[in-house]
Amino acid sequence: MHNCNLKPVDSALIKQVGYNPMTSVLCVEFRDGAVYHYSGVPSSVYEGMMLSSSMGHYFDTYVKKAGYSYTRER
């Protein structure tokens, strides 16, 4: 576990988001229960995601399509 301190978010796609600044790991729990850990994500991307009016779109554009390596927890 990456100790990301997941926080509930207001999104149709995403249930919770967390970030560990010590390891630069972004943790995302989707509404379907899947949890992914994205490595090497700058804190600015996490902060932008948390401030975004469309978290799903931001995630798709700046995390998923950016090609960060990831692991699936569940």
C-alpha positions in Angstrom: 0.0 0.0 0.0 1.2 3.5 -0.9 -0.4 5.4 2.0 -2.1 8.0 -0.1 -4.7 9.1 2.4 -7.7 8.7 0.0 -10.2 11.5 0.1 -13.8 11.2 -1.3 -14.4 13.4 -4.4 -17.4 14.6 -6.3 -17.1 12.7 -9.6 -19.2 10.3 -11.6 -16.1 8.2 -12.5 -13.9 8.5 -9.5 -14.8 7.7 -5.8 -11.6 8.8 -4.0 -8.2 10.3 -4.7 -5.0 10.5 -2.7 -1.4 11.5 -3.2 1.8 10.6 -1.4 4.3 13.5 -1.9 7.2 11.5 -0.5 6.9 8.9 -3.3 5.1 10.9 -6.0 2.3 8.3 -6.2 -1.2 9.2 -7.1 -3.9 6.8 -5.9 -7.3 6.7 -7.6 -10.2 4.6 -6.5 -12.9 4.4 -9.2 -16.6 4.0 -8.6 -16.4 0.3 -9.8 -14.0 -0.4 -6.9 -10.8 -0.6 -8.9 -7.8 1.1 -7.2 -4.8 2.2 -9.2 -1.4 3.7 -8.1 0.3 6.0 -10.7 4.0 6.5 -10.2 6.1 9.6 -10.8 3.1 12.0 -10.8 4.1 15.6 -9.9 2.2 17.2 -7.0 1.0 19.9 -9.5 -1.0 17.2 -11.4 -2.6 16.0 -8.2 -3.4 19.6 -7.2 -4.9 20.3 -10.6 -7.0 17.2 -10.5 -8.4 18.2 -7.1 -9.3 21.7 -8.3 -10.7 20.5 -11.7 -14.4 21.1 -12.5 -14.3 17.7 -14.4 -12.1 15.3 -12.5 -12.7 12.5 -14.9 -11.7 14.6 -17.9 -8.7 15.9 -16.1 -7.6 12.4 -15.0 -8.0 11.1 -18.6 -6.0 14.0 -20.1 -3.2 14.6 -17.5 -2.8 11.2 -15.9 -4.0 8.3 -18.1 -2.9 9.8 -21.5 0.3 11.1 -20.0 1.5 7.6 -19.7 2.5 7.3 -16.1 3.4 3.8 -15.0 0.8 2.2 -12.8 -0.2 -0.8 -10.8 -3.6 -2.0 -10.0 -4.3 -2.8 -6.3 -7.7 -4.2 -6.7 
